[in-house]
Amino acid sequence: MTLAVPSAYAQPIDQAGWTARKRVVALPNGVRLAYVELGNPAGRPLLLLHGFTDSSRVWTLLAPYLAGHRVLIP
């Protein structure tokens, strides 16, 4: 397995546009789950989970370095 080597200075994610990146999926049990998808849609999926008191924005500094992956952030 080869991983793409990210730039040492990846471009940060625009905080002002973060809300516009959110998508919602309705699960079979009626629960609606909001998530953000970043990176390469054909890449290996990578799920980033935040802590109880955090939100998906906690990953905005790390996510640009994972651009070779399909990054999913609930």
N, CA, C and O atoms as a CHARMM CRD file, in Angstrom:
* protein
*
  296
    1    1 MET  N      0.84500  -1.17800   0.00000 PROA 1      0.00000
    2    1 MET  CA     0.00000   0.00000   0.00000 PROA 1      0.00000
    3    1 MET  C      0.88700   1.23600   0.00000 PROA 1      0.00000
    4    1 MET  O      1.79600   1.34900   0.82200 PROA 1      0.00000
    5    2 THR  N      0.63200   2.14900  -0.90200 PROA 2      0.00000
    6    2 THR  CA     1.37200   3.40600  -0.94100 PROA 2      0.00000
    7    2 THR  C      0.43100   4.54400  -0.59400 PROA 2      0.00000
    8    2 THR  O     -0.71100   4.59700  -1.05100 PROA 2      0.00000
    9    3 LEU  N      0.92600   5.43200   0.20600 PROA 3      0.00000
   10    3 LEU  CA     0.15200   6.60200   0.61100 PROA 3      0.00000
   11    3 LEU  C      0.71700   7.83200  -0.07500 PROA 3      0.00000
   12    3 LEU  O      1.92800   7.96400  -0.25100 PROA 3      0.00000
   13    4 ALA  N     -0.17400   8.72500  -0.45800 PROA 4      0.00000
   14    4 ALA  CA     0.27600   9.98700  -1.03400 PROA 4      0.00000
   15    4 ALA  C      0.97400  10.79700   0.04600 PROA 4      0.00000
   16    4 ALA  O      0.46900  10.91600   1.16200 PROA 4      0.00000
   17    5 VAL  N      2.11700  11.34600  -0.27800 PROA 5      0.00000
   18    5 VAL  CA     2.84300  12.17000   0.67900 PROA 5      0.00000
   19    5 VAL  C      2.33500  13.59700   0.54500 PROA 5      0.00000
   20    5 VAL  O      2.52400  14.23000  -0.49400 PROA 5      0.00000
   21    6 PRO  N      1.68600  14.10900   1.59600 PROA 6      0.00000
   22    6 PRO  CA     1.12400  15.46100   1.50300 PROA 6      0.00000
   23    6 PRO  C      2.21300  16.52000   1.58500 PROA 6      0.00000
   24    6 PRO  O      3.31900  16.27700   2.06700 PROA 6      0.00000
   25    7 SER  N      1.86400  17.68000   1.10400 PROA 7      0.00000
   26    7 SER  CA     2.76000  18.82000   1.21000 PROA 7      0.00000
   27    7 SER  C      2.96300  19.15300   2.67900 PROA 7      0.00000
   28    7 SER  O      2.05700  18.96500   3.49000 PROA 7      0.00000
   29    8 ALA  N      4.12800  19.63900   3.02000 PROA 8      0.00000
   30    8 ALA  CA     4.39400  20.03400   4.40300 PROA 8      0.00000
   31    8 ALA  C      3.52200  21.21600   4.81100 PROA 8      0.00000
   32    8 ALA  O      3.30700  21.46200   5.99800 PROA 8      0.00000
   33    9 TYR  N      3.02500  21.94000   3.81700 PROA 9      0.00000
   34    9 TYR  CA     2.19300  23.10300   4.08400 PROA 9      0.00000
   35    9 TYR  C      0.88000  22.97600   3.31000 PROA 9      0.00000
   36    9 TYR  O      0.64800  23.70800   2.34800 PROA 9      0.00000
   37   10 ALA  N      0.03500  22.05600   3.73000 PROA 10     0.00000
   38   10 ALA  CA    -1.26000  21.86100   3.07100 PROA 10     0.00000
   39   10 ALA  C     -2.12900  23.09000   3.28600 PROA 10     0.00000
   40   10 ALA  O     -2.02500  23.77200   4.30500 PROA 10     0.00000
   41   11 GLN  N     -2.98200  23.35900   2.31600 PROA 11     0.00000
   42   11 GLN  CA    -3.87100  24.51300   2.41200 PROA 11     0.00000
   43   11 GLN  C     -4.93200  24.27400   3.47900 PROA 11     0.00000
   44   11 GLN  O     -5.57600  23.22500   3.47900 PROA 11     0.00000
   45   12 PRO  N     -5.12700  25.22800   4.38900 PROA 12     0.00000
   46   12 PRO  CA    -6.14900  25.05500   5.42400 PROA 12     0.00000
   47   12 PRO  C     -7.55100  25.07900   4.82700 PROA 12     0.00000
   48   12 PRO  O     -7.76600  25.62000   3.74200 PROA 12     0.00000
   49   13 ILE  N     -8.48600  24.49600   5.53300 PROA 13     0.00000
   50   13 ILE  CA    -9.87800  24.47800   5.09600 PROA 13     0.00000
   51   13 ILE  C    -10.54500  25.77600   5.50800 PROA 13     0.00000
   52   13 ILE  O    -10.35900  26.26500   6.62200 PROA 13     0.00000
   53   14 ASP  N    -11.31900  26.32200   4.59500 PROA 14     0.00000
   54   14 ASP  CA   -12.02700  27.58000   4.82700 PROA 14     0.00000
   55   14 ASP  C    -13.09100  27.39200   5.91200 PROA 14     0.00000
   56   14 ASP  O    -14.06700  26.67300   5.70100 PROA 14     0.00000
   57   15 GLN  N    -12.91000  28.02500   7.05500 PROA 15     0.00000
   58   15 GLN  CA   -13.85700  27.90600   8.16000 PROA 15     0.00000
   59   15 GLN  C    -15.21400  28.52100   7.82700 PROA 15     0.00000
   60   15 GLN  O    -16.24900  28.01400   8.26100 PROA 15     0.00000
   61   16 ALA  N    -15.21300  29.60200   7.06400 PROA 16     0.00000
   62   16 ALA  CA   -16.46700  30.27100   6.73300 PROA 16     0.00000
   63   16 ALA  C    -17.35800  29.37700   5.87300 PROA 16     0.00000
   64   16 ALA  O    -18.58300  29.48100   5.94600 PROA 16     0.00000
   65   17 GLY  N    -16.76800  28.50500   5.06400 PROA 17     0.00000
   66   17 GLY  CA   -17.54500  27.63400   4.19300 PROA 17     0.00000
   67   17 GLY  C    -17.81300  26.25100   4.76400 PROA 17     0.00000
   68   17 GLY  O    -18.35300  25.39400   4.06500 PROA 17     0.00000
   69   18 TRP  N    -17.44500  26.01700   6.02100 PROA 18     0.00000
   70   18 TRP  CA   -17.58100  24.67900   6.61400 PROA 18     0.00000
   71   18 TRP  C    -19.04200  24.21400   6.64600 PROA 18     0.00000
   72   18 TRP  O    -19.33100  23.06600   6.31100 PROA 18     0.00000
   73   19 THR  N    -19.94800  25.08400   7.03900 PROA 19     0.00000
   74   19 THR  CA   -21.35900  24.71400   7.12600 PROA 19     0.00000
   75   19 THR  C    -21.90100  24.32200   5.75200 PROA 19     0.00000
   76   19 THR  O    -22.73700  23.42300   5.65500 PROA 19     0.00000
   77   20 ALA  N    -21.44400  24.97400   4.70300 PROA 20     0.00000
   78   20 ALA  CA   -21.90500  24.65800   3.35100 PROA 20     0.00000
   79   20 ALA  C    -21.44300  23.27800   2.90000 PROA 20     0.00000
   80   20 ALA  O    -22.05000  22.69400   2.00200 PROA 20     0.00000
   81   21 ARG  N    -20.38800  22.74700   3.49800 PROA 21     0.00000
   82   21 ARG  CA   -19.88000  21.42000   3.14400 PROA 21     0.00000
   83   21 ARG  C    -20.69800  20.29400   3.76900 PROA 21     0.00000
   84   21 ARG  O    -20.58500  19.14500   3.34100 PROA 21     0.00000
   85   22 LYS  N    -21.51300  20.59800   4.76500 PROA 22     0.00000
   86   22 LYS  CA   -22.26100  19.55700   5.47800 PROA 22     0.00000
   87   22 LYS  C    -23.33400  18.92700   4.60600 PROA 22     0.00000
   88   22 LYS  O    -24.02200  19.60900   3.84700 PROA 22     0.00000
   89   23 ARG  N    -23.45900  17.62700   4.72800 PROA 23     0.00000
   90   23 ARG  CA   -24.49400  16.84200   4.07000 PROA 23     0.00000
   91   23 ARG  C    -25.25100  16.08200   5.15200 PROA 23     0.00000
   92   23 ARG  O    -24.73600  15.88300   6.25300 PROA 23     0.00000
   93   24 VAL  N    -26.46500  15.65900   4.84100 PROA 24     0.00000
   94   24 VAL  CA   -27.27600  14.91400   5.80700 PROA 24     0.00000
   95   24 VAL  C    -27.77200  13.64200   5.14700 PROA 24     0.00000
   96   24 VAL  O    -28.21800  13.66000   3.99900 PROA 24     0.00000
   97   25 VAL  N    -27.69300  12.54000   5.87500 PROA 25     0.00000
   98   25 VAL  CA   -28.21500  11.26400   5.40200 PROA 25     0.00000
   99   25 VAL  C    -29.27000  10.79700   6.40500 PROA 25     0.00000
  100   25 VAL  O    -29.07200  10.90300   7.61500 PROA 25     0.00000
  101   26 ALA  N    -30.38600  10.28100   5.89900 PROA 26     0.00000
  102   26 ALA  CA   -31.44400   9.74000   6.76000 PROA 26     0.00000
  103   26 ALA  C    -31.22700   8.23200   6.87300 PROA 26     0.00000
  104   26 ALA  O    -31.21400   7.52300   5.86700 PROA 26     0.00000
  105   27 LEU  N    -31.05900   7.75500   8.08900 PROA 27     0.00000
  106   27 LEU  CA   -30.85500   6.33200   8.33800 PROA 27     0.00000
  107   27 LEU  C    -32.20100   5.60900   8.36700 PROA 27     0.00000
  108   27 LEU  O    -33.23300   6.25100   8.56100 PROA 27     0.00000
  109   28 PRO  N    -32.21400   4.28700   8.17900 PROA 28     0.00000
  110   28 PRO  CA   -33.47500   3.53500   8.16300 PROA 28     0.00000
  111   28 PRO  C    -34.31200   3.68400   9.43800 PROA 28     0.00000
  112   28 PRO  O    -35.53400   3.54200   9.39200 PROA 28     0.00000
  113   29 ASN  N    -33.66900   3.96500  10.56500 PROA 29     0.00000
  114   29 ASN  CA   -34.40600   4.10900  11.82600 PROA 29     0.00000
  115   29 ASN  C    -34.94400   5.53000  12.03700 PROA 29     0.00000
  116   29 ASN  O    -35.49000   5.84000  13.09500 PROA 29     0.00000
  117   30 GLY  N    -34.78600   6.39100  11.02300 PROA 30     0.00000
  118   30 GLY  CA   -35.31300   7.74900  11.11000 PROA 30     0.00000
  119   30 GLY  C    -34.32600   8.78400  11.61400 PROA 30     0.00000
  120   30 GLY  O    -34.60900   9.98000  11.54600 PROA 30     0.00000
  121   31 VAL  N    -33.17700   8.36000  12.11700 PROA 31     0.00000
  122   31 VAL  CA   -32.15300   9.29300  12.59300 PROA 31     0.00000
  123   31 VAL  C    -31.51500   9.98700  11.39400 PROA 31     0.00000
  124   31 VAL  O    -31.21100   9.35000  10.38600 PROA 31     0.00000
  125   32 ARG  N    -31.31500  11.29700  11.51200 PROA 32     0.00000
  126   32 ARG  CA   -30.62700  12.06500  10.47100 PROA 32     0.00000
  127   32 ARG  C    -29.20400  12.33100  10.94800 PROA 32     0.00000
  128   32 ARG  O    -29.00000  12.84600  12.04700 PROA 32     0.00000
  129   33 LEU  N    -28.23000  11.98300  10.13000 PROA 33     0.00000
  130   33 LEU  CA   -26.82700  12.10300  10.48700 PROA 33     0.00000
  131   33 LEU  C    -26.16100  13.11900   9.57300 PROA 33     0.00000
  132   33 LEU  O    -26.13800  12.93900   8.35500 PROA 33     0.00000
  133   34 ALA  N    -25.61800  14.18900  10.15400 PROA 34     0.00000
  134   34 ALA  CA   -24.89200  15.21300   9.39200 PROA 34     0.00000
  135   34 ALA  C    -23.42300  14.80100   9.31900 PROA 34     0.00000
  136   34 ALA  O    -22.86600  14.26100  10.27500 PROA 34     0.00000
  137   35 TYR  N    -22.80500  15.06600   8.16300 PROA 35     0.00000
  138   35 TYR  CA   -21.39900  14.72500   7.98400 PROA 35     0.00000
  139   35 TYR  C    -20.76900  15.66000   6.95300 PROA 35     0.00000
  140   35 TYR  O    -21.46400  16.33500   6.19400 PROA 35     0.00000
  141   36 VAL  N    -19.44700  15.68200   6.94800 PROA 36     0.00000
  142   36 VAL  CA   -18.66600  16.41800   5.95200 PROA 36     0.00000
  143   36 VAL  C    -17.77800  15.40200   5.26000 PROA 36     0.00000
  144   36 VAL  O    -17.16500  14.55900   5.91500 PROA 36     0.00000
  145   37 GLU  N    -17.70700  15.47800   3.93900 PROA 37     0.00000
  146   37 GLU  CA   -16.85100  14.58000   3.16700 PROA 37     0.00000
  147   37 GLU  C    -15.80100  15.41700   2.45200 PROA 37     0.00000
  148   37 GLU  O    -16.12300  16.39400   1.77600 PROA 37     0.00000
  149   38 LEU  N    -14.54200  15.02500   2.60900 PROA 38     0.00000
  150   38 LEU  CA   -13.41300  15.75000   2.02800 PROA 38     0.00000
  151   38 LEU  C    -12.48300  14.77700   1.32200 PROA 38     0.00000
  152   38 LEU  O    -12.62600  13.56200   1.45900 PROA 38     0.00000
  153   39 GLY  N    -11.53800  15.30700   0.57300 PROA 39     0.00000
  154   39 GLY  CA   -10.48900  14.49000  -0.02100 PROA 39     0.00000
  155   39 GLY  C    -10.88200  13.85500  -1.33200 PROA 39     0.00000
  156   39 GLY  O    -11.71600  14.37500  -2.07200 PROA 39     0.00000
  157   40 ASN  N    -10.26300  12.71600  -1.60700 PROA 40     0.00000
  158   40 ASN  CA   -10.42300  11.99400  -2.85900 PROA 40     0.00000
  159   40 ASN  C    -11.61000  11.03000  -2.75900 PROA 40     0.00000
  160   40 ASN  O    -11.54800  10.08100  -1.97700 PROA 40     0.00000
  161   41 PRO  N    -12.68500  11.23900  -3.52200 PROA 41     0.00000
  162   41 PRO  CA   -13.85000  10.34700  -3.44700 PROA 41     0.00000
  163   41 PRO  C    -13.52200   8.88800  -3.77700 PROA 41     0.00000
  164   41 PRO  O    -14.22500   7.98100  -3.33100 PROA 41     0.00000
  165   42 ALA  N    -12.46100   8.65800  -4.55400 PROA 42     0.00000
  166   42 ALA  CA   -12.06800   7.29300  -4.90500 PROA 42     0.00000
  167   42 ALA  C    -11.01400   6.73400  -3.95300 PROA 42     0.00000
  168   42 ALA  O    -10.59400   5.58600  -4.09800 PROA 42     0.00000
  169   43 GLY  N    -10.58900   7.53100  -2.99000 PROA 43     0.00000
  170   43 GLY  CA    -9.55100   7.09800  -2.05900 PROA 43     0.00000
  171   43 GLY  C    -10.06700   6.14400  -0.99800 PROA 43     0.00000
  172   43 GLY  O    -11.26900   5.90100  -0.88700 PROA 43     0.00000
  173   44 ARG  N     -9.14800   5.61600  -0.22900 PROA 44     0.00000
  174   44 ARG  CA    -9.50400   4.72000   0.87100 PROA 44     0.00000
  175   44 ARG  C    -10.28600   5.51500   1.91900 PROA 44     0.00000
  176   44 ARG  O     -9.82800   6.57900   2.33700 PROA 44     0.00000
  177   45 PRO  N    -11.45800   5.02600   2.35500 PROA 45     0.00000
  178   45 PRO  CA   -12.26900   5.76900   3.33300 PROA 45     0.00000
  179   45 PRO  C    -11.57100   5.88500   4.68900 PROA 45     0.00000
  180   45 PRO  O    -10.93400   4.94400   5.16300 PROA 45     0.00000
  181   46 LEU  N    -11.70800   7.04100   5.28500 PROA 46     0.00000
  182   46 LEU  CA   -11.13300   7.30700   6.59600 PROA 46     0.00000
  183   46 LEU  C    -12.17700   8.06300   7.40700 PROA 46     0.00000
  184   46 LEU  O    -12.57500   9.16500   7.02900 PROA 46     0.00000
  185   47 LEU  N    -12.62000   7.48800   8.51000 PROA 47     0.00000
  186   47 LEU  CA   -13.65000   8.08200   9.35500 PROA 47     0.00000
  187   47 LEU  C    -12.98200   8.78300  10.52700 PROA 47     0.00000
  188   47 LEU  O    -12.25700   8.15300  11.29700 PROA 47     0.00000
  189   48 LEU  N    -13.22200  10.08700  10.66900 PROA 48     0.00000
  190   48 LEU  CA   -12.66100  10.85900  11.78400 PROA 48     0.00000
  191   48 LEU  C    -13.78300  11.16900  12.77000 PROA 48     0.00000
  192   48 LEU  O    -14.74800  11.84900  12.42200 PROA 48     0.00000
  193   49 LEU  N    -13.65800  10.67900  13.98200 PROA 49     0.00000
  194   49 LEU  CA   -14.67100  10.90100  15.01600 PROA 49     0.00000
  195   49 LEU  C    -14.16200  11.91200  16.02700 PROA 49     0.00000
  196   49 LEU  O    -13.02700  11.81600  16.49300 PROA 49     0.00000
  197   50 HSD  N    -14.99400  12.87000  16.36100 PROA 50     0.00000
  198   50 HSD  CA   -14.61000  13.87400  17.35200 PROA 50     0.00000
  199   50 HSD  C    -15.07500  13.44300  18.74100 PROA 50     0.00000
  200   50 HSD  O    -15.89600  12.53600  18.87600 PROA 50     0.00000
  201   51 GLY  N    -14.54700  14.09700  19.76200 PROA 51     0.00000
  202   51 GLY  CA   -14.93200  13.81400  21.13800 PROA 51     0.00000
  203   51 GLY  C    -16.32200  14.35200  21.46200 PROA 51     0.00000
  204   51 GLY  O    -16.90500  15.09700  20.67500 PROA 51     0.00000
  205   52 PHE  N    -16.83800  13.97900  22.60000 PROA 52     0.00000
  206   52 PHE  CA   -18.20200  14.31100  23.01900 PROA 52     0.00000
  207   52 PHE  C    -18.49800  15.80600  22.97400 PROA 52     0.00000
  208   52 PHE  O    -19.57600  16.20600  22.53400 PROA 52     0.00000
  209   53 THR  N    -17.56700  16.63000  23.41900 PROA 53     0.00000
  210   53 THR  CA   -17.82700  18.07500  23.48600 PROA 53     0.00000
  211   53 THR  C    -17.31000  18.84200  22.27200 PROA 53     0.00000
  212   53 THR  O    -17.39500  20.06900  22.23700 PROA 53     0.00000
  213   54 ASP  N    -16.77400  18.13000  21.27300 PROA 54     0.00000
  214   54 ASP  CA   -16.24500  18.77600  20.07500 PROA 54     0.00000
  215   54 ASP  C    -17.25100  18.70300  18.93400 PROA 54     0.00000
  216   54 ASP  O    -18.36000  18.19200  19.09200 PROA 54     0.00000
  217   55 SER  N    -16.83900  19.22700  17.78000 PROA 55     0.00000
  218   55 SER  CA   -17.64800  19.13200  16.56100 PROA 55     0.00000
  219   55 SER  C    -16.72700  18.71200  15.42100 PROA 55     0.00000
  220   55 SER  O    -15.52900  18.51400  15.62400 PROA 55     0.00000
  221   56 SER  N    -17.28300  18.57900  14.23500 PROA 56     0.00000
  222   56 SER  CA   -16.48400  18.16900  13.08300 PROA 56     0.00000
  223   56 SER  C    -15.36300  19.16400  12.77400 PROA 56     0.00000
  224   56 SER  O    -14.35900  18.79900  12.16100 PROA 56     0.00000
  225   57 ARG  N    -15.52900  20.39000  13.19000 PROA 57     0.00000
  226   57 ARG  CA   -14.50500  21.41800  12.91700 PROA 57     0.00000
  227   57 ARG  C    -13.16500  21.14300  13.59300 PROA 57     0.00000
  228   57 ARG  O    -12.15300  21.72800  13.20800 PROA 57     0.00000
  229   58 VAL  N    -13.14200  20.27600  14.57700 PROA 58     0.00000
  230   58 VAL  CA   -11.89300  19.96900  15.26900 PROA 58     0.00000
  231   58 VAL  C    -10.87300  19.35500  14.29500 PROA 58     0.00000
  232   58 VAL  O     -9.67100  19.39600  14.55900 PROA 58     0.00000
  233   59 TRP  N    -11.33900  18.79100  13.18200 PROA 59     0.00000
  234   59 TRP  CA   -10.45800  18.13500  12.21500 PROA 59     0.00000
  235   59 TRP  C    -10.00600  19.04000  11.07700 PROA 59     0.00000
  236   59 TRP  O     -9.29000  18.57200  10.19200 PROA 59     0.00000
  237   60 THR  N    -10.38700  20.30700  11.05800 PROA 60     0.00000
  238   60 THR  CA   -10.06800  21.17200   9.92000 PROA 60     0.00000
  239   60 THR  C     -8.57200  21.40600   9.71800 PROA 60     0.00000
  240   60 THR  O     -8.15200  21.67300   8.59200 PROA 60     0.00000
  241   61 LEU  N     -7.77400  21.31700  10.74200 PROA 61     0.00000
  242   61 LEU  CA    -6.32600  21.49600  10.57700 PROA 61     0.00000
  243   61 LEU  C     -5.65000  20.22900  10.06100 PROA 61     0.00000
  244   61 LEU  O     -4.66200  20.31200   9.33100 PROA 61     0.00000
  245   62 LEU  N     -6.16600  19.06700  10.42800 PROA 62     0.00000
  246   62 LEU  CA    -5.57500  17.79700  10.01600 PROA 62     0.00000
  247   62 LEU  C     -6.05600  17.34600   8.63700 PROA 62     0.00000
  248   62 LEU  O     -5.27500  16.78800   7.86600 PROA 62     0.00000
  249   63 ALA  N     -7.31200  17.57600   8.32000 PROA 63     0.00000
  250   63 ALA  CA    -7.93400  17.05300   7.09600 PROA 63     0.00000
  251   63 ALA  C     -7.16800  17.37600   5.80800 PROA 63     0.00000
  252   63 ALA  O     -7.09700  16.50500   4.94100 PROA 63     0.00000
  253   64 PRO  N     -6.59200  18.56700   5.62900 PROA 64     0.00000
  254   64 PRO  CA    -5.86200  18.82600   4.37600 PROA 64     0.00000
  255   64 PRO  C     -4.68400  17.87400   4.14700 PROA 64     0.00000
  256   64 PRO  O     -4.29600  17.65300   3.00000 PROA 64     0.00000
  257   65 TYR  N     -4.12000  17.31900   5.18900 PROA 65     0.00000
  258   65 TYR  CA    -2.99800  16.39900   5.06500 PROA 65     0.00000
  259   65 TYR  C     -3.44900  14.98700   4.69400 PROA 65     0.00000
  260   65 TYR  O     -2.61700  14.12000   4.42800 PROA 65     0.00000
  261   66 LEU  N     -4.75300  14.75700   4.67500 PROA 66     0.00000
  262   66 LEU  CA    -5.31300  13.44700   4.36100 PROA 66     0.00000
  263   66 LEU  C     -5.99300  13.45300   2.99100 PROA 66     0.00000
  264   66 LEU  O     -6.87900  12.63700   2.73700 PROA 66     0.00000
  265   67 ALA  N     -5.59300  14.35100   2.12300 PROA 67     0.00000
  266   67 ALA  CA    -6.26000  14.57200   0.84000 PROA 67     0.00000
  267   67 ALA  C     -6.29300  13.33700  -0.04800 PROA 67     0.00000
  268   67 ALA  O     -7.17000  13.24700  -0.90700 PROA 67     0.00000
  269   68 GLY  N     -5.39500  12.39300   0.11200 PROA 68     0.00000
  270   68 GLY  CA    -5.40400  11.17900  -0.70700 PROA 68     0.00000
  271   68 GLY  C     -6.48300  10.20200  -0.30200 PROA 68     0.00000
  272   68 GLY  O     -6.74700   9.23900  -1.02300 PROA 68     0.00000
  273   69 HSD  N     -7.11300  10.43000   0.83600 PROA 69     0.00000
  274   69 HSD  CA    -8.15600   9.55300   1.35400 PROA 69     0.00000
  275   69 HSD  C     -9.52900  10.15800   1.12400 PROA 69     0.00000
  276   69 HSD  O     -9.65300  11.35200   0.85100 PROA 69     0.00000
  277   70 ARG  N    -10.55100   9.33700   1.23500 PROA 70     0.00000
  278   70 ARG  CA   -11.93300   9.82400   1.28000 PROA 70     0.00000
  279   70 ARG  C    -12.23800  10.02800   2.75200 PROA 70     0.00000
  280   70 ARG  O    -12.49500   9.06300   3.47200 PROA 70     0.00000
  281   71 VAL  N    -12.21400  11.26000   3.20100 PROA 71     0.00000
  282   71 VAL  CA   -12.35700  11.58700   4.62000 PROA 71     0.00000
  283   71 VAL  C    -13.82100  11.87600   4.93100 PROA 71     0.00000
  284   71 VAL  O    -14.43400  12.75000   4.31700 PROA 71     0.00000
  285   72 LEU  N    -14.37600  11.13900   5.88700 PROA 72     0.00000
  286   72 LEU  CA   -15.76100  11.31500   6.34100 PROA 72     0.00000
  287   72 LEU  C    -15.73700  11.76500   7.79000 PROA 72     0.00000
  288   72 LEU  O    -15.12600  11.12600   8.64600 PROA 72     0.00000
  289   73 ILE  N    -16.41400  12.87700   8.04900 PROA 73     0.00000
  290   73 ILE  CA   -16.39300  13.46900   9.39300 PROA 73     0.00000
  291   73 ILE  C    -17.82300  13.72400   9.85700 PROA 73     0.00000
  292   73 ILE  O    -18.44600  14.68600   9.40600 PROA 73     0.00000
  293   74 PRO  N    -18.36600  12.87800  10.75800 PROA 74     0.00000
  294   74 PRO  CA   -19.71800  13.15600  11.27400 PROA 74     0.00000
  295   74 PRO  C    -19.71500  14.31700  12.24300 PROA 74     0.00000
  296   74 PRO  O    -20.76600  14.68400  12.76900 PROA 74     0.00000
